[in-house]
């Protein structure tokens, strides 16, 4: 899988991540710096953006802040900030024998976090080191909180004292460390041994996140006459004590065997080592680049018999492609692939060195083992990173409402339907909206309407189309991204389809869910035959399927041979929340609106001719953009230059923009695509008549009472002419519609209530 594909597939893709660290990521000359840099770099490669908040707590930052270093870190990450240091750094315990967990916390970090969270939105916050865990208390709800421990600080004092070393740096008690772990959603241990210890202290999710670097062998150095072994470490007493103990063993072994070899030591630990009496040791001291060290050695040694945390320098050596001979404790947390990587004692390490001197082919063997161990560590890191966000991807059981991303607009008829359905269902159970399909723009107002009644899940296609705008568009710190098939693996009670997901599952065994199929909603974008095929598929995939239309339509009747429950249920529950209805009924009503799916229609030409002969009002044709080509549209405009042609998909938006709505609506035939608009006109008391339907009767009136008239071609022409020439008759038609179409306490939605209640909803009174 390429990096580009990996970024799309990863749960980290398009996430905005804040990293809080007391350690810089440049220059990468210490183990902890390498760890933080490579974790952040890996997350960035997975498609996330990194904002790095640096609390300058290390020695070389205490007196001055290097602008060159800051500029380098700015180039590494998407955003870079520095928190002020407002108190002394790295103080010994002030109360008792151990540090309190927040004893090194600086209020300046909290002030900085308040500002950052007020001006930025993040999906994930990663805090480095338990002694800065208080930063997690500032993280807003809904953001994933991760604590990268780097080390176990409870028990650290005891380890040091057991080896004759005075306590140094930070050390605390298990009780205090438990507080730090409890602030996180996910805890990263740096090796499995520490993961097990943390699990005993917390109920939070604990994962091992090893140290892994890209394996890039940089050298093809051929061994000289004398094999050179190398050690590298920073200036601390743990390194110095281990190195001294190892060199004592090496000295005794070499005096006895006269083994021809050299040991090179690099790093600031050289400042404290006393090796003048050891002729086989060469001190490099602090090197400008690690290349200088690795270019001077054949094999890297890991002489650590006690310590805490992971030995980052071992990982660094393996990423350079250098062979490693190590004590088993030193290699803890990595995945061994050669017996020389996990030796039980310093004496055994020297025996391994002697084997290499005798058989130089072991150098190639150890270099291959290093590359393999680091590749294995890289796979473990990739798995741990994905698992870290899996909790955020878990969706609670809910009734799922599918909605195409293009409908996330206040002008959308389907958005109104989805919101009203969710409001009705939310009285009984949780609702989640599954956003399907690509989108170039999403209105925050539309998202806010959905958020009122349920959570939001995105399909991978939608997330990819929105890219880095996903979090901002969805108005949430964390939006689960998953395929519909994956969503269907969870225990959800049912799915309400306002659109058909691209990866609709095919199942041999029915899912234990109910499929709700609002025919009028699907008809806005799916051909009639496609709706019938979908209803057939849904009846096979789900245990129960319920299809409903605004009326007992011919399209609904076409599903009669399928094991599907059929009902007449209005498109909207109450209509009180419908933005489209408000727009259609709040404008000045002056237009004569004709509804025709196609523009190449003799009925449309006939109706337009009637309008030309009988009315001075502006005439508009609302048509289906998907059923008409640009050529057909152009031809219709040429034939009828005084007519306004509006795609149904843009109708509400056009009405709002021009501030002129329909005075009279005439539907030419009966078409499923206009069922929703037909209902909205009835609800808004807009006079509507259906014409040119053989065998159908349309309401007309005489001077005393309404009567019915056959709506064939000639009668329809006559009826349309009468309405256009007499405003009073239009008003009577309007009043008749008001009396005939009442939607309050509709029995259809009461059926939905009983079905949802059967699926596991709570027993409440009908709203």
Secondary structure, DSSP 8 states (H G I E B T S, - for coil): --HHHHHHHSTTTT-EEEEEESS-SSS--SHHHHHHHHHHHHHHHTT-EEEEEEE--SGGGSS---HHHHHHHHHHSSEEEEE---S-SS---SSSSSB-TTTT--HHHHHHHHHHHHH---SEEEEESGGGGGGGGGS-TTSEEEEE-SS--BTHHHHHHHTT----S--B-HHHHHHHHHT-SEEEESSHHHHHHHHTT-SSEEEE----------------SSEEEEEE--SSHHHHHHHHHHHHHHHHHHHHH---EEEEEESGGGGT---TT-TTEEEEES-SSHHHHHTT-SEEEE--SS-SS--HHHHHHHHTT-EEEEBTTTTTTS---SGGGSBSSHHHHHHHHHHHHH-THHHHHHHHHHHHHHHHHHHHHHHHHHHHHHHHH---S-EEEEEEGGG-STT-HHHHHHHHHHHHHTTTS-EEEEEES--S---HHHHHHHHTT-EEEE-HHHHHHHGGGHHHHHTSS--EE--HHHHTTS--SEEEESS--TT----SS-EEEEEEEEHHHHTTTS-HHHHHHHHHHHHHHEEEEEEEESSS-HHHHTTTTSS-EEEE--SSSSSTT-HHHHHHHHSEEEEEEEE-S-SS-HHHHHHHHHHHHH--S-EEEEE-GGGS-HHHHHHHHHH-TT-EEEEGGGHHHHHHHHTEEEEEEEEES--GGGHHHHHHHHHTT-EEEEES-TT-EEEEE-SSSEEEEE-SHHHHHHHHHHHHH-HHHHHHHHHHHHHH---TT-HHHHHHHHHHHHTT-------
